[in-house]
Amino acid sequence: MTAYMILIRDEPVRDAEAMAEYQRMNRENAAEFSAKLTPLVVYGAVEALEGPTPDGVLVLQFPTVEDAKAWYDSPAYQAALPYRRQAADYRAMIVQGLS
């Protein structure tokens, strides 16, 4: 069953160098998961209808929840994650799609 990883950045990036390192590390490791990861939304314009407007939203599609968890828990992503956390505050979640 399709799964979506949603990352919501609530505030602007506070450490551009850390964000650049996070992005670099993800690009270098993208091939490992490229067949199982499809970006659907990458920081497009956001219009909040209810609640505060986030600074940015990222939506990634995976074939299954297990694939999404495998990507998030992978050694490569876990090595990059501290840079993202240093760069900005995010909320991250996996949402199960419809079958």
Buried (B, 14 or more C-beta within 10 A) or exposed (E): EBBBBBBBBEEEBEBEEBBEBBBEBBEEBEEBBEEBBEEEBEEEEEEEEEEEEBBBBBBBBBBBBEBBBBBBEBEBBEEBBEBBEBBBBBEEEBEEEEE
